[in-house]
């Protein structure tokens, strides 16, 4: 049964050094933003789908960056096996530089974990998130 709710999405405050949210590599912060209301059956799928659909480099006039803006990823499925939640993504991951590795990782993980209320593992094209990011 679909639910309508506003997912919490994470964007990057560059050079913020953890003032506005969890610290991310390169001295940035991950900042929680409430997205527009969407309809979804799985909260993790809904939140990630919303985050990945945003192809703007910055979030409006907020000054927050979207490290995923150049990527073309989609959510294939979200598997739940006991307490283990895995989100499977597919598509093209495009990074703007070395600092985008922790930014992309935290945007995806924090958004998924906030939606799930628990840790979430993420795969991209069948690889773990960390190995997908390390190949760039």
N, CA, C and O atoms as a printed pandas DataFrame, in Angstrom:
     atom_number atom_name residue_name chain_id  residue_number  x_coord  y_coord  z_coord
0              1         N          UNK        A               1    0.848   -1.189    0.000
1              2        CA          UNK        A               1    0.000    0.000    0.000
2              3         C          UNK        A               1    0.890    1.248    0.000
3              4         O          UNK        A               1    1.627    1.467    0.962
4              5         N          UNK        A               2    0.840    2.058   -1.039
5              6        CA          UNK        A               2    1.696    3.252   -1.070
6              7         C          UNK        A               2    1.394    4.233    0.055
7              8         O          UNK        A               2    0.250    4.395    0.481
8              9         N          UNK        A               3    2.453    4.878    0.519
9             10        CA          UNK        A               3    2.372    5.878    1.575
10            11         C          UNK        A               3    2.843    7.196    0.968
11            12         O          UNK        A               3    3.704    7.195    0.088
12            13         N          UNK        A               4    2.298    8.307    1.419
13            14        CA          UNK        A               4    2.804    9.606    0.980
14            15         C          UNK        A               4    3.475   10.268    2.181
15            16         O          UNK        A               4    2.878   10.409    3.249
16            17         N          UNK        A               5    4.724   10.668    1.983
17            18        CA          UNK        A               5    5.474   11.317    3.059
18            19         C          UNK        A               5    6.611   12.120    2.435
19            20         O          UNK        A               5    6.902   11.981    1.247
20            21         N          UNK        A               6    7.246   12.956    3.242
21            22        CA          UNK        A               6    8.386   13.754    2.793
22            23         C          UNK        A               6    9.674   13.098    3.285
23            24         O          UNK        A               6    9.929   13.065    4.488
24            25         N          UNK        A               7   10.482   12.578    2.369
25            26        CA          UNK        A               7   11.723   11.925    2.802
26            27         C          UNK        A               7   12.767   12.938    3.261
27            28         O          UNK        A               7   12.759   14.092    2.832
28            29         N          UNK        A               8   13.652   12.498    4.127
29            30        CA          UNK        A               8   14.795   13.316    4.527
30            31         C          UNK        A               8   15.946   12.969    3.593
31            32         O          UNK        A               8   16.348   11.809    3.498
32            33         N          UNK        A               9   16.467   13.961    2.916
33            34        CA          UNK        A               9   17.563   13.779    1.965
34            35         C          UNK        A               9   18.791   14.493    2.513
35            36         O          UNK        A               9   18.676   15.476    3.246
36            37         N          UNK        A              10   19.952   13.998    2.155
37            38        CA          UNK        A              10   21.181   14.633    2.626
38            39         C          UNK        A              10   21.938   15.267    1.471
39            40         O          UNK        A              10   22.125   14.663    0.415
40            41         N          UNK        A              11   22.371   16.515    1.704
41            42        CA          UNK        A              11   23.178   17.256    0.747
42            43         C          UNK        A              11   24.455   17.694    1.454
43            44         O          UNK        A              11   24.592   17.505    2.662
44            45         N          UNK        A              12   25.385   18.275    0.711
45            46        CA          UNK        A              12   26.716   18.579    1.237
46            47         C          UNK        A              12   26.934   20.083    1.404
47            48         O          UNK        A              12   26.723   20.868    0.479
48            49         N          UNK        A              13   27.364   20.461    2.617
49            50        CA          UNK        A              13   27.801   21.840    2.875
50            51         C          UNK        A              13   29.327   21.822    2.818
51            52         O          UNK        A              13   29.982   21.374    3.759
52            53         N          UNK        A              14   29.890   22.309    1.715
53            54        CA          UNK        A              14   31.337   22.257    1.546
54            55         C          UNK        A              14   32.038   23.207    2.510
55            56         O          UNK        A              14   31.620   24.348    2.707
56            57         N          UNK        A              15   33.129   22.697    3.111
57            58        CA          UNK        A              15   33.942   23.517    4.001
58            59         C          UNK        A              15   33.283   23.822    5.333
59            60         O          UNK        A              15   33.764   24.677    6.077
60            61         N          UNK        A              16   32.189   23.137    5.647
61            62        CA          UNK        A              16   31.425   23.413    6.872
62            63         C          UNK        A              16   32.009   22.683    8.088
63            64         O          UNK        A              16   31.699   23.028    9.228
64            65         N          UNK        A              17   32.851   21.678    7.844
65            66        CA          UNK        A              17   33.586   20.963    8.896
66            67         C          UNK        A              17   32.697   20.423   10.020
67            68         O          UNK        A              17   33.071   20.474   11.192
68            69         N          UNK        A              18   31.534   19.911    9.663
69            70        CA          UNK        A              18   30.692   19.261   10.667
70            71         C          UNK        A              18   29.822   20.200   11.485
71            72         O          UNK        A              18   29.197   19.756   12.448
72            73         N          UNK        A              19   29.758   21.481   11.139
73            74        CA          UNK        A              19   28.955   22.429   11.911
74            75         C          UNK        A              19   27.457   22.149   11.725
75            76         O          UNK        A              19   26.701   22.152   12.697
76            77         N          UNK        A              20   27.029   21.906   10.484
77            78        CA          UNK        A              20   25.605   21.767   10.176
78            79         C          UNK        A              20   25.100   20.330   10.147
79            80         O          UNK        A              20   23.903   20.093    9.985
80            81         N          UNK        A              21   26.015   19.364   10.304
81            82        CA          UNK        A              21   25.616   17.965   10.252
82            83         C          UNK        A              21   26.844   17.090   10.366
83            84         O          UNK        A              21   27.935   17.586   10.646
84            85         N          UNK        A              22   26.681   15.776   10.150
85            86        CA          UNK        A              22   27.830   14.869   10.258
86            87         C          UNK        A              22   28.979   15.301    9.347
87            88         O          UNK        A              22   28.757   15.738    8.217
88            89         N          UNK        A              23   30.207   15.173    9.850
89            90        CA          UNK        A              23   31.386   15.531    9.065
90            91         C          UNK        A              23   31.581   14.534    7.936
91            92         O          UNK        A              23   31.438   13.325    8.118
92            93         N          UNK        A              24   31.911   15.066    6.770
93            94        CA          UNK        A              24   32.195   14.257    5.590
94            95         C          UNK        A              24   33.609   14.608    5.171
95            96         O          UNK        A              24   34.080   15.710    5.453
96            97         N          UNK        A              25   34.302   13.683    4.495
97            98        CA          UNK        A              25   35.670   13.918    4.059
98            99         C          UNK        A              25   35.852   15.268    3.389
99           100         O          UNK        A              25   34.886   15.844    2.888
100          101         N          UNK        A              26   37.073   15.781    3.374
101          102        CA          UNK        A              26   37.413   17.076    2.765
102          103         C          UNK        A              26   36.821   18.252    3.550
103          104         O          UNK        A              26   36.636   19.333    2.990
104          105         N          UNK        A              27   36.524   18.055    4.831
105          106        CA          UNK        A              27   36.076   19.156    5.679
106          107         C          UNK        A              27   34.663   19.643    5.407
107          108         O          UNK        A              27   34.348   20.805    5.660
108          109         N          UNK        A              28   33.806   18.759    4.892
109          110        CA          UNK        A              28   32.429   19.129    4.585
110          111         C          UNK        A              28   31.483   18.593    5.660
111          112         O          UNK        A              28   31.898   17.882    6.576
112          113         N          UNK        A              29   30.206   18.948    5.529
113          114        CA          UNK        A              29   29.154   18.404    6.389
114          115         C          UNK        A              29   28.053   17.832    5.513
115          116         O          UNK        A              29   27.817   18.304    4.401
116          117         N          UNK        A              30   27.387   16.811    6.027
117          118        CA          UNK        A              30   26.179   16.293    5.391
118          119         C          UNK        A              30   25.001   16.934    6.118
119          120         O          UNK        A              30   24.897   16.839    7.341
120          121         N          UNK        A              31   24.120   17.584    5.372
121          122        CA          UNK        A              31   23.020   18.334    5.964
122          123         C          UNK        A              31   21.690   17.711    5.560
123          124         O          UNK        A              31   21.433   17.472    4.380
124          125         N          UNK        A              32   20.845   17.451    6.562
125          126        CA          UNK        A              32   19.530   16.863    6.308
126          127         C          UNK        A              32   18.579   17.923    5.779
127          128         O          UNK        A              32   18.505   19.030    6.312
128          129         N          UNK        A              33   17.847   17.571    4.719
129          130        CA          UNK        A              33   16.875   18.461    4.096
130          131         C          UNK        A              33   15.588   17.660    3.910
131          132         O          UNK        A              33   15.637   16.507    3.485
132          133         N          UNK        A              34   14.450   18.252    4.222
133          134        CA          UNK        A              34   13.187   17.560    4.008
134          135         C          UNK        A              34   12.751   17.758    2.566
135          136         O          UNK        A              34   12.583   18.885    2.102
136          137         N          UNK        A              35   12.569   16.649    1.869
137          138        CA          UNK        A              35   12.185   16.702    0.462
138          139         C          UNK        A              35   10.689   16.940    0.315
139          140         O          UNK        A              35    9.952   16.965    1.301
140          141         N          UNK        A              36   10.253   17.111   -0.919
141          142        CA          UNK        A              36    8.835   17.259   -1.214
142          143         C          UNK        A              36    8.130   15.929   -0.940
143          144         O          UNK        A              36    8.755   14.870   -1.002
144          145         N          UNK        A              37    6.841   15.982   -0.641
145          146        CA          UNK        A              37    6.081   14.758   -0.387
146          147         C          UNK        A              37    6.049   13.890   -1.638
147          148         O          UNK        A              37    5.804   14.379   -2.741
148          149         N          UNK        A              38    6.300   12.599   -1.453
149          150        CA          UNK        A              38    6.263   11.635   -2.545
150          151         C          UNK        A              38    5.439   10.434   -2.110
151          152         O          UNK        A              38    5.156   10.251   -0.926
152          153         N          UNK        A              39    5.064    9.629   -3.074
153          154        CA          UNK        A              39    4.341    8.402   -2.788
154          155         C          UNK        A              39    5.295    7.229   -2.991
155          156         O          UNK        A              39    6.004    7.167   -3.996
156          157         N          UNK        A              40    5.314    6.299   -2.036
157          158        CA          UNK        A              40    6.229    5.158   -2.139
158          159         C          UNK        A              40    5.674    3.976   -1.358
159          160         O          UNK        A              40    4.804    4.128   -0.499
160          161         N          UNK        A              41    6.200    2.793   -1.677
161          162        CA          UNK        A              41    5.842    1.611   -0.891
162          163         C          UNK        A              41    6.970    1.267    0.071
163          164         O          UNK        A              41    6.711    0.758    1.162
164          165         N          UNK        A              42    8.214    1.533   -0.309
165          166        CA          UNK        A              42    9.361    1.284    0.570
166          167         C          UNK        A              42   10.036    2.625    0.841
167          168         O          UNK        A              42   10.413    3.318   -0.105
168          169         N          UNK        A              43   10.199    3.012    2.113
169          170        CA          UNK        A              43   10.771    4.330    2.422
170          171         C          UNK        A              43   12.206    4.509    1.921
171          172         O          UNK        A              43   12.590    5.612    1.533
172          173         N          UNK        A              44   12.996    3.443    1.926
173          174        CA          UNK        A              44   14.381    3.544    1.447
174          175         C          UNK        A              44   14.380    3.795   -0.060
175          176         O          UNK        A              44   15.094    4.665   -0.556
176          177         N          UNK        A              45   13.572    3.024   -0.774
177          178        CA          UNK        A              45   13.467    3.191   -2.228
178          179         C          UNK        A              45   12.974    4.602   -2.560
179          180         O          UNK        A              45   13.510    5.257   -3.454
180          181         N          UNK        A              46   11.963    5.059   -1.844
181          182        CA          UNK        A              46   11.401    6.386   -2.101
182          183         C          UNK        A              46   12.398    7.502   -1.871
183          184         O          UNK        A              46   12.515    8.418   -2.684
184          185         N          UNK        A              47   13.119    7.423   -0.758
185          186        CA          UNK        A              47   14.097    8.475   -0.435
186          187         C          UNK        A              47   15.243    8.484   -1.443
187          188         O          UNK        A              47   15.643    9.545   -1.922
188          189         N          UNK        A              48   15.770    7.305   -1.764
189          190        CA          UNK        A              48   16.881    7.246   -2.722
190          191         C          UNK        A              48   16.425    7.676   -4.116
191          192         O          UNK        A              48   17.152    8.382   -4.817
192          193         N          UNK        A              49   15.223    7.254   -4.521
193          194        CA          UNK        A              49   14.692    7.638   -5.835
194          195         C          UNK        A              49   14.604    9.167   -5.926
195          196         O          UNK        A              49   14.947    9.750   -6.955
196          197         N          UNK        A              50   14.146    9.808   -4.855
197          198        CA          UNK        A              50   14.020   11.262   -4.831
198          199         C          UNK        A              50   15.394   11.931   -4.921
199          200         O          UNK        A              50   15.584   12.878   -5.684
200          201         N          UNK        A              51   16.349   11.426   -4.130
201          202        CA          UNK        A              51   17.707   11.984   -4.143
202          203         C          UNK        A              51   18.339   11.833   -5.524
203          204         O          UNK        A              51   18.942   12.774   -6.038
204          205         N          UNK        A              52   18.201   10.652   -6.122
205          206        CA          UNK        A              52   18.845   10.367   -7.408
206          207         C          UNK        A              52   18.182   11.087   -8.571
207          208         O          UNK        A              52   18.795   11.255   -9.626
208          209         N          UNK        A              53   16.942   11.513   -8.392
209          210        CA          UNK        A              53   16.226   12.230   -9.454
210          211         C          UNK        A              53   16.657   13.691   -9.538
211          212         O          UNK        A              53   16.339   14.376  -10.510
212          213         N          UNK        A              54   17.380   14.171   -8.521
213          214        CA          UNK        A              54   17.820   15.566   -8.483
214          215         C          UNK        A              54   19.129   15.701   -9.255
215          216         O          UNK        A              54   20.174   15.235   -8.803
216          217         N          UNK        A              55   19.065   16.341  -10.424
217          218        CA          UNK        A              55   20.280   16.519  -11.219
218          219         C          UNK        A              55   20.775   17.963  -11.180
219          220         O          UNK        A              55   21.471   18.412  -12.091
220          221         N          UNK        A              56   20.414   18.683  -10.128
221          222        CA          UNK        A              56   20.914   20.042   -9.933
222          223         C          UNK        A              56   22.217   19.953   -9.150
223          224         O          UNK        A              56   22.345   19.144   -8.231
224          225         N          UNK        A              57   23.172   20.785   -9.517
225          226        CA          UNK        A              57   24.461   20.786   -8.821
226          227         C          UNK        A              57   24.301   21.324   -7.404
227          228         O          UNK        A              57   25.003   20.898   -6.487
228          229         N          UNK        A              58   23.366   22.270   -7.231
229          230        CA          UNK        A              58   23.115   22.823   -5.902
230          231         C          UNK        A              58   21.633   22.733   -5.593
231          232         O          UNK        A              58   20.795   22.741   -6.495
232          233         N          UNK        A              59   21.322   22.646   -4.312
233          234        CA          UNK        A              59   19.936   22.579   -3.874
234          235         C          UNK        A              59   19.396   23.997   -3.769
235          236         O          UNK        A              59   19.619   24.686   -2.773
236          237         N          UNK        A              60   18.681   24.430   -4.810
237          238        CA          UNK        A              60   18.084   25.772   -4.817
238          239         C          UNK        A              60   19.079   26.843   -4.425
239          240         O          UNK        A              60   20.197   26.880   -4.938
240          241         N          UNK        A              61   18.673   27.722   -3.508
241          242        CA          UNK        A              61   19.541   28.811   -3.037
242          243         C          UNK        A              61   20.164   28.476   -1.681
243          244         O          UNK        A              61   20.680   29.359   -0.995
244          245         N          UNK        A              62   20.114   27.204   -1.299
245          246        CA          UNK        A              62   20.567   26.796    0.040
246          247         C          UNK        A              62   22.079   26.851    0.218
247          248         O          UNK        A              62   22.575   26.905    1.343
248          249         N          UNK        A              63   22.816   26.837   -0.899
249          250        CA          UNK        A              63   24.271   26.746   -0.802
250          251         C          UNK        A              63   24.737   25.320   -0.600
251          252         O          UNK        A              63   25.937   25.075   -0.480
252          253         N          UNK        A              64   23.797   24.360   -0.559
253          254        CA          UNK        A              64   24.170   22.958   -0.373
254          255         C          UNK        A              64   24.419   22.308   -1.735
255          256         O          UNK        A              64   23.704   22.560   -2.704
256          257         N          UNK        A              65   25.446   21.471   -1.780
257          258        CA          UNK        A              65   25.820   20.809   -3.026
258          259         C          UNK        A              65   25.259   19.400   -3.098
259          260         O          UNK        A              65   25.047   18.735   -2.084
260          261         N          UNK        A              66   25.026   18.968   -4.330
261          262        CA          UNK        A              66   24.585   17.614   -4.615
262          263         C          UNK        A              66   25.709   16.921   -5.373
263          264         O          UNK        A              66   25.879   17.148   -6.571
264          265         N          UNK        A              67   26.479   16.077   -4.684
265          266        CA          UNK        A              67   27.610   15.392   -5.320
266          267         C          UNK        A              67   27.149   14.351   -6.342
267          268         O          UNK        A              67   27.959   13.841   -7.116
268          269         N          UNK        A              68   25.859   14.037   -6.348
269          270        CA          UNK        A              68   25.318   13.033   -7.278
270          271         C          UNK        A              68   24.755   13.647   -8.550
271          272         O          UNK        A              68   24.225   12.923   -9.392
272          273         N          UNK        A              69   24.855   14.945   -8.711
273          274        CA          UNK        A              69   24.142   15.634   -9.793
274          275         C          UNK        A              69   24.500   15.135  -11.187
275          276         O          UNK        A              69   23.650   15.150  -12.078
276          277         N          UNK        A              70   25.748   14.688  -11.398
277          278        CA          UNK        A              70   26.168   14.229  -12.731
278          279         C          UNK        A              70   25.906   12.742  -12.938
279          280         O          UNK        A              70   26.016   12.241  -14.057
280          281         N          UNK        A              71   25.566   12.045  -11.879
281          282        CA          UNK        A              71   25.355   10.600  -11.970
282          283         C          UNK        A              71   23.968   10.292  -12.517
283          284         O          UNK        A              71   23.027   11.069  -12.356
284          285         N          UNK        A              72   23.868    9.145  -13.165
285          286        CA          UNK        A              72   22.584    8.692  -13.680
286          287         C          UNK        A              72   22.310    7.315  -13.069
287          288         O          UNK        A              72   22.575    6.282  -13.683
288          289         N          UNK        A              73   21.777    7.329  -11.854
289          290        CA          UNK        A              73   21.541    6.088  -11.123
290          291         C          UNK        A              73   20.056    5.903  -10.881
291          292         O          UNK        A              73   19.308    6.875  -10.774
292          293         N          UNK        A              74   19.633    4.649  -10.795
293          294        CA          UNK        A              74   18.250    4.359  -10.440
294          295         C          UNK        A              74   18.233    3.248   -9.399
295          296         O          UNK        A              74   19.174    2.460   -9.298
296          297         N          UNK        A              75   17.151    3.195   -8.627
297          298        CA          UNK        A              75   16.989    2.159   -7.617
298          299         C          UNK        A              75   16.356    0.944   -8.290
299          300         O          UNK        A              75   15.241    1.022   -8.805
300          301         N          UNK        A              76   17.079   -0.183   -8.282
301          302        CA          UNK        A              76   16.532   -1.414   -8.848
302          303         C          UNK        A              76   15.609   -2.089   -7.847
303          304         O          UNK        A              76   14.489   -2.481   -8.176
304          305         N          UNK        A              77   16.105   -2.219   -6.601
305          306        CA          UNK        A              77   15.321   -2.894   -5.567
306          307         C          UNK        A              77   15.899   -2.593   -4.202
307          308         O          UNK        A              77   17.038   -2.143   -4.077
308          309         N          UNK        A              78   15.094   -2.849   -3.175
309          310        CA          UNK        A              78   15.561   -2.779   -1.794
310          311         C          UNK        A              78   15.214   -4.131   -1.181
311          312         O          UNK        A              78   14.045   -4.504   -1.082
312          313         N          UNK        A              79   16.251   -4.856   -0.772
313          314        CA          UNK        A              79   16.059   -6.180   -0.179
314          315         C          UNK        A              79   16.153   -6.093    1.329
315          316         O          UNK        A              79   17.000   -5.385    1.875
316          317         N          UNK        A              80   15.273   -6.820    1.994
317          318        CA          UNK        A              80   15.314   -6.899    3.449
318          319         C          UNK        A              80   15.412   -8.363    3.837
319          320         O          UNK        A              80   14.493   -9.147    3.598
320          321         N          UNK        A              81   16.544   -8.724    4.442
321          322        CA          UNK        A              81   16.757  -10.095    4.916
322          323         C          UNK        A              81   17.064  -10.011    6.405
323          324         O          UNK        A              81   18.196   -9.719    6.794
324          325         N          UNK        A              82   16.068  -10.264    7.230
325          326        CA          UNK        A              82   16.254  -10.098    8.666
326          327         C          UNK        A              82   16.523   -8.635    8.956
327          328         O          UNK        A              82   15.748   -7.763    8.565
328          329         N          UNK        A              83   17.628   -8.367    9.646
329          330        CA          UNK        A              83   17.946   -6.975    9.986
330          331         C          UNK        A              83   18.824   -6.307    8.926
331          332         O          UNK        A              83   19.193   -5.140    9.062
332          333         N          UNK        A              84   19.152   -7.049    7.876
333          334        CA          UNK        A              84   20.026   -6.506    6.834
334          335         C          UNK        A              84   19.191   -5.913    5.712
335          336         O          UNK        A              84   18.353   -6.593    5.118
336          337         N          UNK        A              85   19.430   -4.629    5.427
337          338        CA          UNK        A              85   18.726   -3.943    4.348
338          339         C          UNK        A              85   19.761   -3.582    3.294
339          340         O          UNK        A              85   20.789   -2.980    3.603
340          341         N          UNK        A              86   19.487   -3.952    2.045
341          342        CA          UNK        A              86   20.401   -3.634    0.953
342          343         C          UNK        A              86   19.632   -2.934   -0.161
343          344         O          UNK        A              86   18.615   -3.436   -0.640
344          345         N          UNK        A              87   20.130   -1.772   -0.565
345          346        CA          UNK        A              87   19.548   -1.046   -1.694
346          347         C          UNK        A              87   20.437   -1.293   -2.904
347          348         O          UNK        A              87   21.643   -1.049   -2.865
348          349         N          UNK        A              88   19.824   -1.781   -3.982
349          350        CA          UNK        A              88   20.563   -2.076   -5.218
350          351         C          UNK        A              88   20.304   -0.976   -6.238
351          352         O          UNK        A              88   19.170   -0.763   -6.666
352          353         N          UNK        A              89   21.385   -0.274   -6.627
353          354        CA          UNK        A              89   21.292    0.797   -7.608
354          355         C          UNK        A              89   21.994    0.350   -8.891
355          356         O          UNK        A              89   22.869   -0.515   -8.871
356          357         N          UNK        A              90   21.590    0.959   -9.996
357          358        CA          UNK        A              90   22.254    0.673  -11.269
358          359         C          UNK        A              90   22.344    1.964  -12.065
359          360         O          UNK        A              90   21.548    2.885  -11.884
360          361         N          UNK        A              91   23.340    2.009  -12.956
361          362        CA          UNK        A              91   23.493    3.177  -13.804
362          363         C          UNK        A              91   24.926    3.662  -13.810
363          364         O          UNK        A              91   25.864    2.896  -13.587
364          365         N          UNK        A              92   25.075    4.949  -14.068
365          366        CA          UNK        A              92   26.397    5.548  -14.208
366          367         C          UNK        A              92   26.684    6.464  -13.032
367          368         O          UNK        A              92   25.903    7.362  -12.716
368          369         N          UNK        A              93   27.813    6.223  -12.393
369          370        CA          UNK        A              93   28.250    7.047  -11.273
370          371         C          UNK        A              93   29.338    7.973  -11.809
371          372         O          UNK        A              93   30.362    7.509  -12.310
372          373         N          UNK        A              94   29.117    9.272  -11.704
373          374        CA          UNK        A              94   30.092   10.240  -12.219
374          375         C          UNK        A              94   30.492   11.166  -11.074
375          376         O          UNK        A              94   29.646   11.801  -10.445
376          377         N          UNK        A              95   31.794   11.229  -10.817
377          378        CA          UNK        A              95   32.310   12.042   -9.717
378          379         C          UNK        A              95   33.063   13.247  -10.255
379          380         O          UNK        A              95   33.691   13.187  -11.312
380          381         N          UNK        A              96   32.988   14.342   -9.509
381          382        CA          UNK        A              96   33.667   15.569   -9.917
382          383         C          UNK        A              96   35.084   15.678   -9.397
383          384         O          UNK        A              96   35.767   16.663   -9.677
384          385         N          UNK        A              97   35.546   14.684   -8.644
385          386        CA          UNK        A              97   36.896   14.735   -8.090
386          387         C          UNK        A              97   36.981   13.844   -6.856
387          388         O          UNK        A              97   35.985   13.257   -6.433
388          389         N          UNK        A              98   38.179   13.750   -6.285
389          390        CA          UNK        A              98   38.427   12.870   -5.154
390          391         C          UNK        A              98   37.503   13.154   -3.967
391          392         O          UNK        A              98   37.048   12.223   -3.301
392          393         N          UNK        A              99   37.226   14.417   -3.703
393          394        CA          UNK        A              99   36.379   14.773   -2.563
394          395         C          UNK        A              99   34.927   14.328   -2.756
395          396         O          UNK        A              99   34.172   14.244   -1.787
396          397         N          UNK        A             100   34.532   14.043   -4.003
397          398        CA          UNK        A             100   33.166   13.579   -4.234
398          399         C          UNK        A             100   32.952   12.145   -3.746
399          400         O          UNK        A             100   31.809   11.732   -3.548
400          401         N          UNK        A             101   34.029   11.377   -3.547
401          402        CA          UNK        A             101   33.877    9.994   -3.081
402          403         C          UNK        A             101   33.178    9.963   -1.719
403          404         O          UNK        A             101   32.136    9.318   -1.602
404          405         N          UNK        A             102   33.710   10.638   -0.672
405          406        CA          UNK        A             102   32.989   10.611    0.605
406          407         C          UNK        A             102   31.656   11.351    0.547
407          408         O          UNK        A             102   30.724   11.007    1.274
408          409         N          UNK        A             103   31.561   12.360   -0.311
409          410        CA          UNK        A             103   30.304   13.112   -0.413
410          411         C          UNK        A             103   29.189   12.223   -0.955
411          412         O          UNK        A             103   28.104   12.163   -0.376
412          413         N          UNK        A             104   29.451   11.533   -2.068
413          414        CA          UNK        A             104   28.457   10.632   -2.673
414          415         C          UNK        A             104   28.107    9.524   -1.687
415          416         O          UNK        A             104   26.936    9.201   -1.485
416          417         N          UNK        A             105   29.144    8.945   -1.074
417          418        CA          UNK        A             105   28.924    7.853   -0.121
418          419         C          UNK        A             105   27.994    8.285    1.012
419          420         O          UNK        A             105   27.048    7.572    1.347
420          421         N          UNK        A             106   28.260    9.447    1.598
421          422        CA          UNK        A             106   27.445    9.894    2.728
422          423         C          UNK        A             106   26.056   10.351    2.290
423          424         O          UNK        A             106   25.085   10.131    3.015
424          425         N          UNK        A             107   25.940   10.979    1.125
425          426        CA          UNK        A             107   24.612   11.369    0.644
426          427         C          UNK        A             107   23.729   10.128    0.502
427          428         O          UNK        A             107   22.580   10.127    0.944
428          429         N          UNK        A             108   24.260    9.084   -0.110
429          430        CA          UNK        A             108   23.482    7.861   -0.318
430          431         C          UNK        A             108   23.205    7.142    0.996
431          432         O          UNK        A             108   22.059    6.803    1.292
432          433         N          UNK        A             109   24.257    6.907    1.789
433          434        CA          UNK        A             109   24.097    6.130    3.016
434          435         C          UNK        A             109   23.209    6.832    4.038
435          436         O          UNK        A             109   22.308    6.213    4.605
436          437         N          UNK        A             110   23.454    8.113    4.276
437          438        CA          UNK        A             110   22.669    8.824    5.286
438          439         C          UNK        A             110   21.205    8.934    4.877
439          440         O          UNK        A             110   20.313    8.798    5.715
440          441         N          UNK        A             111   20.954    9.180    3.585
441          442        CA          UNK        A             111   19.571    9.264    3.098
442          443         C          UNK        A             111   18.875    7.915    3.281
443          444         O          UNK        A             111   17.745    7.859    3.765
444          445         N          UNK        A             112   19.550    6.828    2.892
445          446        CA          UNK        A             112   18.962    5.481    3.009
446          447         C          UNK        A             112   18.753    5.096    4.469
447          448         O          UNK        A             112   17.707    4.554    4.828
448          449         N          UNK        A             113   19.750    5.376    5.310
449          450        CA          UNK        A             113   19.670    4.976    6.722
450          451         C          UNK        A             113   18.614    5.773    7.472
451          452         O          UNK        A             113   17.946    5.234    8.355
452          453         N          UNK        A             114   18.453    7.046    7.135
453          454        CA          UNK        A             114   17.420    7.860    7.779
454          455         C          UNK        A             114   16.037    7.302    7.421
455          456         O          UNK        A             114   15.153    7.228    8.275
456          457         N          UNK        A             115   15.859    6.915    6.165
457          458        CA          UNK        A             115   14.578    6.357    5.713
458          459         C          UNK        A             115   14.297    5.011    6.372
459          460         O          UNK        A             115   13.156    4.708    6.724
460          461         N          UNK        A             116   15.348    4.206    6.536
461          462        CA          UNK        A             116   15.187    2.853    7.079
462          463         C          UNK        A             116   15.121    2.848    8.603
463          464         O          UNK        A             116   14.522    1.958    9.207
464          465         N          UNK        A             117   15.748    3.857    9.217
465          466        CA          UNK        A             117   15.893    3.841   10.668
466          467         C          UNK        A             117   16.887    2.780   11.114
467          468         O          UNK        A             117   16.872    2.344   12.265
468          469         N          UNK        A             118   17.760    2.366   10.181
469          470        CA          UNK        A             118   18.738    1.308   10.453
470          471         C          UNK        A             118   19.833    1.391    9.390
471          472         O          UNK        A             118   19.651    2.051    8.367
472          473         N          UNK        A             119   20.967    0.729    9.624
473          474        CA          UNK        A             119   22.021    0.732    8.604
474          475         C          UNK        A             119   21.529    0.089    7.299
475          476         O          UNK        A             119   20.751   -0.865    7.315
476          477         N          UNK        A             120   21.995    0.629    6.186
477          478        CA          UNK        A             120   21.628    0.105    4.875
478          479         C          UNK        A             120   22.911   -0.106    4.071
479          480         O          UNK        A             120   23.779    0.766    4.030
480          481         N          UNK        A             121   23.020   -1.266    3.435
481          482        CA          UNK        A             121   24.128   -1.515    2.516
482          483         C          UNK        A             121   23.654   -1.091    1.128
483          484         O          UNK        A             121   22.488   -1.275    0.781
484          485         N          UNK        A             122   24.563   -0.525    0.341
485          486        CA          UNK        A             122   24.192   -0.070   -0.996
486          487         C          UNK        A             122   25.119   -0.717   -2.014
487          488         O          UNK        A             122   26.334   -0.777   -1.823
488          489         N          UNK        A             123   24.517   -1.204   -3.107
489          490        CA          UNK        A             123   25.326   -1.710   -4.215
490          491         C          UNK        A             123   25.026   -0.856   -5.446
491          492         O          UNK        A             123   23.919   -0.347   -5.618
492          493         N          UNK        A             124   26.044   -0.716   -6.296
493          494        CA          UNK        A             124   25.879   -0.034   -7.576
494          495         C          UNK        A             124   26.372   -0.986   -8.654
495          496         O          UNK        A             124   27.539   -1.377   -8.669
496          497         N          UNK        A             125   25.470   -1.353   -9.554
497          498        CA          UNK        A             125   25.788   -2.307  -10.625
498          499         C          UNK        A             125   26.398   -3.586  -10.052
499          500         O          UNK        A             125   27.326   -4.150  -10.632
500          501         N          UNK        A             126   25.874   -4.039   -8.916
501          502        CA          UNK        A             126   26.323   -5.294   -8.318
502          503         C          UNK        A             126   27.570   -5.205   -7.460
503          504         O          UNK        A             126   27.962   -6.195   -6.843
504          505         N          UNK        A             127   28.210   -4.028   -7.405
505          506        CA          UNK        A             127   29.405   -3.871   -6.565
506          507         C          UNK        A             127   29.001   -3.147   -5.284
507          508         O          UNK        A             127   28.028   -2.393   -5.269
508          509         N          UNK        A             128   29.754   -3.381   -4.212
509          510        CA          UNK        A             128   29.495   -2.639   -2.989
510          511         C          UNK        A             128   29.739   -1.158   -3.269
511          512         O          UNK        A             128   30.475   -0.808   -4.192
512          513         N          UNK        A             129   29.128   -0.306   -2.482
513          514        CA          UNK        A             129   29.282    1.141   -2.681
514          515         C          UNK        A             129   30.747    1.544   -2.630
515          516         O          UNK        A             129   31.213    2.303   -3.480
516          517         N          UNK        A             130   31.477    1.039   -1.637
517          518        CA          UNK        A             130   32.887    1.454   -1.527
518          519         C          UNK        A             130   33.714    0.989   -2.716
519          520         O          UNK        A             130   34.594    1.726   -3.161
520          521         N          UNK        A             131   33.466   -0.205   -3.248
521          522        CA          UNK        A             131   34.246   -0.621   -4.410
522          523         C          UNK        A             131   33.802    0.105   -5.668
523          524         O          UNK        A             131   34.628    0.372   -6.541
524          525         N          UNK        A             132   32.509    0.436   -5.787
525          526        CA          UNK        A             132   32.058    1.222   -6.940
526          527         C          UNK        A             132   32.718    2.601   -6.938
527          528         O          UNK        A             132   33.096    3.120   -7.989
528          529         N          UNK        A             133   32.851    3.187   -5.743
529          530        CA          UNK        A             133   33.464    4.514   -5.637
530          531         C          UNK        A             133   34.974    4.463   -5.820
531          532         O          UNK        A             133   35.565    5.411   -6.338
532          533         N          UNK        A             134   35.608    3.369   -5.403
533          534        CA          UNK        A             134   37.074    3.310   -5.487
534          535         C          UNK        A             134   37.574    3.135   -6.912
535          536         O          UNK        A             134   38.741    3.409   -7.191
536          537         N          UNK        A             135   36.717    2.685   -7.814
537          538        CA          UNK        A             135   37.134    2.491   -9.189
538          539         C          UNK        A             135   37.194    3.784   -9.983
539          540         O          UNK        A             135   37.708    3.814  -11.101
540          541         N          UNK        A             136   36.670    4.846   -9.403
541          542        CA          UNK        A             136   36.583    6.100  -10.164
542          543         C          UNK        A             136   37.912    6.789  -10.196
543          544         O          UNK        A             136   38.038    7.860  -10.790
